[in-house]
Amino acid sequence: MQQSKRKATKNNFFPLLFFQNLLTSTMDACAYFETVSEVYDSWERVKRVENYQETVGIALFDKMFMLAPDEEWGMFTWNREDFQNKDEKFMTFAKKFVRMLDMAIDMLGPDMEIVEEQMYELGGAHQRYGVLPVHFDIMGRALALVLADLLGDRFTATTKSSWKSVYGFMSTTMIQGSVGI
């Protein structure tokens, strides 16, 4: 029953959400393809960084703490000291987080319903851990900073805009999953 309720909501809401978050409400298939291709190609460049899961994971959480040092981050099984010491608990979590990002990016393609379903479910799981909507915004800003650092001159305005659109779609869908919309 919940599945059919979600489908009904998604079928009414998805086209508007999708197109609003992936550039404009008038985005055509070509623009969508270019946006997703830009994200995918830039992520492939990031994956060429030695030990990229560790490198990206550490950098993401470093930027997250930089952007919101006073935010309550009690949902993590590790603390700031574990982060600073690169404790095994933190490193395991950081790599897992990057693998989740890998999965989401790898699923991007013509059938966005698959990625939407996964992000929706992941949002519900994040809610159970105590992740709040504000945390998605902070992580999005942290991700943009990390990508800018790692890609350098290749983090163009087009790349930034593409990531903002795709991350906006993913985070909005996860927030919906976290509140049961």
CYANA upper distance limits for C-alpha pairs under 8 A (distance plus 0.5 A):
  1 MET  CA      5 LYS  CA      6.77
  2 GLN  CA      6 ARG  CA      6.60
  3 GLN  CA      7 LYS  CA      6.70
  4 SER  CA      8 ALA  CA      6.69
  5 LYS  CA      9 THR  CA      6.81
  6 ARG  CA     10 LYS  CA      6.40
  6 ARG  CA    181 ILE  CA      8.35
  7 LYS  CA     11 ASN  CA      6.35
  8 ALA  CA     12 ASN  CA      6.89
  9 THR  CA     13 PHE  CA      6.47
  9 THR  CA     14 PHE  CA      8.40
  9 THR  CA    181 ILE  CA      8.09
 10 LYS  CA     14 PHE  CA      5.47
 11 ASN  CA     15 PRO  CA      7.95
 13 PHE  CA     17 LEU  CA      6.66
 14 PHE  CA     18 PHE  CA      6.18
 15 PRO  CA     19 PHE  CA      6.59
 16 LEU  CA     20 GLN  CA      6.47
 16 LEU  CA     25 SER  CA      7.54
 17 LEU  CA     21 ASN  CA      6.57
 17 LEU  CA    169 PHE  CA      7.83
 18 PHE  CA     22 LEU  CA      6.51
 18 PHE  CA    169 PHE  CA      6.86
 19 PHE  CA     23 LEU  CA      7.10
 19 PHE  CA     24 THR  CA      6.21
 19 PHE  CA     25 SER  CA      5.26
 19 PHE  CA     26 THR  CA      7.65
 19 PHE  CA     27 MET  CA      6.93
 20 GLN  CA     24 THR  CA      5.59
 20 GLN  CA     25 SER  CA      5.54
 21 ASN  CA    165 SER  CA      5.69
 21 ASN  CA    166 VAL  CA      7.51
 21 ASN  CA    168 GLY  CA      6.20
 21 ASN  CA    169 PHE  CA      5.64
 22 LEU  CA     27 MET  CA      8.00
 22 LEU  CA     32 TYR  CA      7.50
 22 LEU  CA     35 THR  CA      8.12
 22 LEU  CA    162 SER  CA      8.20
 22 LEU  CA    165 SER  CA      5.08
 22 LEU  CA    166 VAL  CA      6.61
 22 LEU  CA    168 GLY  CA      8.24
 22 LEU  CA    169 PHE  CA      7.28
 23 LEU  CA     27 MET  CA      7.09
 23 LEU  CA    161 SER  CA      8.47
 23 LEU  CA    162 SER  CA      8.32
 23 LEU  CA    165 SER  CA      6.39
 27 MET  CA     31 ALA  CA      6.41
 27 MET  CA     32 TYR  CA      7.00
 28 ASP  CA     32 TYR  CA      6.77
 29 ALA  CA     33 PHE  CA      6.59
 30 CYS  CA     34 GLU  CA      6.71
 31 ALA  CA     35 THR  CA      6.66
 32 TYR  CA     36 VAL  CA      6.73
 33 PHE  CA     37 SER  CA      6.37
 33 PHE  CA    109 GLY  CA      8.36
 34 GLU  CA     38 GLU  CA      6.54
 35 THR  CA     39 VAL  CA      6.97
 35 THR  CA    162 SER  CA      5.48
 35 THR  CA    163 TRP  CA      8.44
 35 THR  CA    165 SER  CA      8.43
 35 THR  CA    166 VAL  CA      8.36
 36 VAL  CA     40 TYR  CA      6.56
 36 VAL  CA    108 LEU  CA      7.27
 36 VAL  CA    109 GLY  CA      7.72
 36 VAL  CA    162 SER  CA      7.53
 36 VAL  CA    166 VAL  CA      7.87
 37 SER  CA     41 ASP  CA      6.36
 38 GLU  CA     42 SER  CA      6.53
 38 GLU  CA    158 THR  CA      8.27
 38 GLU  CA    159 THR  CA      6.50
 38 GLU  CA    162 SER  CA      6.94
 39 VAL  CA     43 TRP  CA      6.54
 39 VAL  CA    105 ILE  CA      8.24
 39 VAL  CA    159 THR  CA      7.23
 39 VAL  CA    162 SER  CA      6.59
 39 VAL  CA    163 TRP  CA      6.29
 39 VAL  CA    166 VAL  CA      8.22
 40 TYR  CA     44 GLU  CA      6.70
 40 TYR  CA    105 ILE  CA      7.00
 40 TYR  CA    106 ASP  CA      8.11
 41 ASP  CA     45 ARG  CA      6.99
 42 SER  CA     46 VAL  CA      6.92
 42 SER  CA    151 LEU  CA      8.15
 42 SER  CA    154 ARG  CA      8.48
 42 SER  CA    155 PHE  CA      8.47
 42 SER  CA    159 THR  CA      7.89
 43 TRP  CA     47 LYS  CA      6.69
 43 TRP  CA    105 ILE  CA      8.49
 44 GLU  CA     48 ARG  CA      7.16
 45 ARG  CA     49 VAL  CA      7.89
 45 ARG  CA    151 LEU  CA      8.02
 46 VAL  CA     52 TYR  CA      7.37
 46 VAL  CA    147 LEU  CA      8.24
 46 VAL  CA    150 LEU  CA      7.20
 46 VAL  CA    151 LEU  CA      7.51
 47 LYS  CA     52 TYR  CA      6.06
 47 LYS  CA     53 GLN  CA      8.31
 48 ARG  CA     52 TYR  CA      7.46
 49 VAL  CA     55 THR  CA      8.35
 50 GLU  CA     55 THR  CA      8.26
 51 ASN  CA     55 THR  CA      6.55
 52 TYR  CA     56 VAL  CA      6.14
 52 TYR  CA     57 GLY  CA      8.49
 53 GLN  CA     57 GLY  CA      6.31
 53 GLN  CA     94 ALA  CA      8.00
 53 GLN  CA     95 LYS  CA      5.60
 53 GLN  CA     98 VAL  CA      6.13
 53 GLN  CA     99 ARG  CA      7.70
 54 GLU  CA     58 ILE  CA      6.52
 54 GLU  CA     91 MET  CA      7.50
 54 GLU  CA     94 ALA  CA      7.24
 54 GLU  CA     95 LYS  CA      6.14
 55 THR  CA     59 ALA  CA      6.62
 56 VAL  CA     60 LEU  CA      6.39
 56 VAL  CA     98 VAL  CA      7.51
 56 VAL  CA    146 VAL  CA      7.69
 57 GLY  CA     61 PHE  CA      6.91
 57 GLY  CA     91 MET  CA      8.23
 57 GLY  CA     94 ALA  CA      4.94
 57 GLY  CA     95 LYS  CA      6.29
 57 GLY  CA     97 PHE  CA      7.46
 57 GLY  CA     98 VAL  CA      6.53
 58 ILE  CA     62 ASP  CA      6.54
 58 ILE  CA     83 PHE  CA      8.47
 58 ILE  CA     91 MET  CA      8.22
 58 ILE  CA     94 ALA  CA      7.02
 59 ALA  CA     63 LYS  CA      6.61
 59 ALA  CA    146 VAL  CA      6.75
 60 LEU  CA     64 MET  CA      6.57
 60 LEU  CA    139 MET  CA      8.00
 60 LEU  CA    142 ALA  CA      6.25
 60 LEU  CA    143 LEU  CA      6.55
 60 LEU  CA    146 VAL  CA      6.77
 61 PHE  CA     65 PHE  CA      6.61
 61 PHE  CA     94 ALA  CA      8.30
 61 PHE  CA    142 ALA  CA      8.15
 62 ASP  CA     66 MET  CA      6.68
 63 LYS  CA     67 LEU  CA      6.51
 63 LYS  CA    142 ALA  CA      5.55
 63 LYS  CA    143 LEU  CA      8.46
 63 LYS  CA    145 LEU  CA      7.75
 63 LYS  CA    146 VAL  CA      7.90
 64 MET  CA     68 ALA  CA      6.62
 64 MET  CA     69 PRO  CA      8.26
 64 MET  CA    138 ILE  CA      6.82
 64 MET  CA    139 MET  CA      6.60
 64 MET  CA    141 ARG  CA      8.48
 64 MET  CA    142 ALA  CA      5.85
 65 PHE  CA     69 PRO  CA      5.28
 67 LEU  CA    138 ILE  CA      7.45
 67 LEU  CA    142 ALA  CA      7.82
 68 ALA  CA    138 ILE  CA      7.75
 74 GLY  CA     79 ASN  CA      8.35
 74 GLY  CA    130 GLY  CA      8.38
 75 MET  CA    129 TYR  CA      6.06
 75 MET  CA    130 GLY  CA      5.93
 75 MET  CA    131 VAL  CA      7.24
 77 THR  CA     89 LYS  CA      7.76
 77 THR  CA     90 PHE  CA      8.38
 78 TRP  CA     82 ASP  CA      6.29
 78 TRP  CA     83 PHE  CA      7.71
 78 TRP  CA     89 LYS  CA      6.60
 78 TRP  CA     90 PHE  CA      6.25
 79 ASN  CA     83 PHE  CA      6.84
 79 ASN  CA     90 PHE  CA      8.49
 80 ARG  CA     84 GLN  CA      6.56
 81 GLU  CA     85 ASN  CA      6.53
 82 ASP  CA     86 LYS  CA      6.26
 82 ASP  CA     87 ASP  CA      5.29
 82 ASP  CA     88 GLU  CA      8.44
 82 ASP  CA     89 LYS  CA      7.78
 82 ASP  CA     90 PHE  CA      6.59
 83 PHE  CA     87 ASP  CA      6.81
 83 PHE  CA     90 PHE  CA      6.23
 83 PHE  CA     91 MET  CA      8.38
 86 LYS  CA     90 PHE  CA      6.71
 86 LYS  CA     91 MET  CA      6.59
 87 ASP  CA     91 MET  CA      6.68
 88 GLU  CA     92 THR  CA      6.45
 89 LYS  CA     93 PHE  CA      6.83
 90 PHE  CA     94 ALA  CA      6.52
 91 MET  CA     95 LYS  CA      6.65
 92 THR  CA     96 LYS  CA      6.67
 93 PHE  CA     97 PHE  CA      6.59
 94 ALA  CA     98 VAL  CA      6.90
 95 LYS  CA     99 ARG  CA      6.70
 96 LYS  CA    100 MET  CA      6.73
 97 PHE  CA    101 LEU  CA      6.91
 98 VAL  CA    102 ASP  CA      6.63
 99 ARG  CA    103 MET  CA      6.67
100 MET  CA    104 ALA  CA      6.82
101 LEU  CA    105 ILE  CA      6.69
102 ASP  CA    106 ASP  CA      6.49
103 MET  CA    107 MET  CA      6.76
104 ALA  CA    108 LEU  CA      7.20
104 ALA  CA    115 VAL  CA      7.02
104 ALA  CA    119 MET  CA      8.36
107 MET  CA    112 MET  CA      8.36
107 MET  CA    114 ILE  CA      7.81
107 MET  CA    115 VAL  CA      6.37
108 LEU  CA    112 MET  CA      6.95
108 LEU  CA    115 VAL  CA      7.15
111 ASP  CA    115 VAL  CA      8.21
112 MET  CA    116 GLU  CA      6.52
113 GLU  CA    117 GLU  CA      6.57
114 ILE  CA    118 GLN  CA      6.87
115 VAL  CA    119 MET  CA      6.52
116 GLU  CA    120 TYR  CA      6.48
116 GLU  CA    170 MET  CA      7.73
116 GLU  CA    173 THR  CA      6.98
117 GLU  CA    121 GLU  CA      6.76
118 GLN  CA    122 LEU  CA      6.53
119 MET  CA    123 GLY  CA      6.50
119 MET  CA    170 MET  CA      6.69
119 MET  CA    171 SER  CA      8.23
119 MET  CA    173 THR  CA      6.44
119 MET  CA    174 MET  CA      5.58
119 MET  CA    177 GLY  CA      7.99
120 TYR  CA    124 GLY  CA      7.09
120 TYR  CA    173 THR  CA      5.85
120 TYR  CA    174 MET  CA      5.25
120 TYR  CA    175 ILE  CA      8.06
120 TYR  CA    176 GLN  CA      7.08
120 TYR  CA    177 GLY  CA      4.77
120 TYR  CA    178 SER  CA      7.98
121 GLU  CA    125 ALA  CA      6.99
121 GLU  CA    174 MET  CA      7.76
121 GLU  CA    177 GLY  CA      6.46
122 LEU  CA    126 HIS  CA      6.65
122 LEU  CA    174 MET  CA      6.78
122 LEU  CA    177 GLY  CA      7.73
123 GLY  CA    127 GLN  CA      6.67
123 GLY  CA    173 THR  CA      7.82
123 GLY  CA    174 MET  CA      4.32
123 GLY  CA    175 ILE  CA      6.22
123 GLY  CA    176 GLN  CA      7.58
123 GLY  CA    177 GLY  CA      5.11
123 GLY  CA    178 SER  CA      5.11
124 GLY  CA    128 ARG  CA      7.06
124 GLY  CA    174 MET  CA      7.66
124 GLY  CA    175 ILE  CA      8.49
124 GLY  CA    177 GLY  CA      5.33
124 GLY  CA    178 SER  CA      4.65
124 GLY  CA    179 VAL  CA      7.80
124 GLY  CA    180 GLY  CA      7.97
125 ALA  CA    129 TYR  CA      7.19
125 ALA  CA    178 SER  CA      7.76
126 HIS  CA    130 GLY  CA      7.00
126 HIS  CA    131 VAL  CA      5.89
126 HIS  CA    178 SER  CA      7.28
127 GLN  CA    131 VAL  CA      5.64
127 GLN  CA    132 LEU  CA      7.31
127 GLN  CA    178 SER  CA      5.43
127 GLN  CA    179 VAL  CA      8.16
131 VAL  CA    135 HIS  CA      6.86
132 LEU  CA    136 PHE  CA      7.77
133 PRO  CA    137 ASP  CA      7.53
133 PRO  CA    175 ILE  CA      6.57
134 VAL  CA    138 ILE  CA      6.93
135 HIS  CA    139 MET  CA      6.58
136 PHE  CA    140 GLY  CA      6.55
136 PHE  CA    171 SER  CA      6.66
137 ASP  CA    141 ARG  CA      6.82
138 ILE  CA    142 ALA  CA      6.65
139 MET  CA    143 LEU  CA      6.47
140 GLY  CA    144 ALA  CA      6.81
140 GLY  CA    164 LYS  CA      8.33
140 GLY  CA    167 TYR  CA      7.31
141 ARG  CA    145 LEU  CA      6.87
142 ALA  CA    146 VAL  CA      6.73
143 LEU  CA    147 LEU  CA      6.56
144 ALA  CA    148 ALA  CA      6.60
144 ALA  CA    160 LYS  CA      7.64
144 ALA  CA    163 TRP  CA      8.17
144 ALA  CA    164 LYS  CA      8.44
145 LEU  CA    149 ASP  CA      6.72
146 VAL  CA    150 LEU  CA      6.59
147 LEU  CA    151 LEU  CA      6.22
147 LEU  CA    152 GLY  CA      8.40
147 LEU  CA    155 PHE  CA      7.44
148 ALA  CA    152 GLY  CA      6.00
148 ALA  CA    153 ASP  CA      8.48
148 ALA  CA    155 PHE  CA      5.90
151 LEU  CA    155 PHE  CA      5.80
154 ARG  CA    159 THR  CA      8.28
155 PHE  CA    159 THR  CA      6.06
155 PHE  CA    160 LYS  CA      6.87
156 THR  CA    160 LYS  CA      6.64
157 ALA  CA    161 SER  CA      6.54
158 THR  CA    162 SER  CA      6.55
159 THR  CA    163 TRP  CA      6.68
160 LYS  CA    164 LYS  CA      6.58
161 SER  CA    165 SER  CA      6.67
162 SER  CA    166 VAL  CA      6.71
163 TRP  CA    167 TYR  CA      6.24
164 LYS  CA    168 GLY  CA      6.27
165 SER  CA    169 PHE  CA      6.78
166 VAL  CA    170 MET  CA      6.75
167 TYR  CA    171 SER  CA      6.37
168 GLY  CA    172 THR  CA      6.34
169 PHE  CA    173 THR  CA      6.66
170 MET  CA    174 MET  CA      6.68
171 SER  CA    175 ILE  CA      6.54
172 THR  CA    176 GLN  CA      6.69
173 THR  CA    177 GLY  CA      6.74
174 MET  CA    178 SER  CA      6.63
175 ILE  CA    179 VAL  CA      6.87
176 GLN  CA    180 GLY  CA      6.28
176 GLN  CA    181 ILE  CA      5.52
177 GLY  CA    181 ILE  CA      6.87
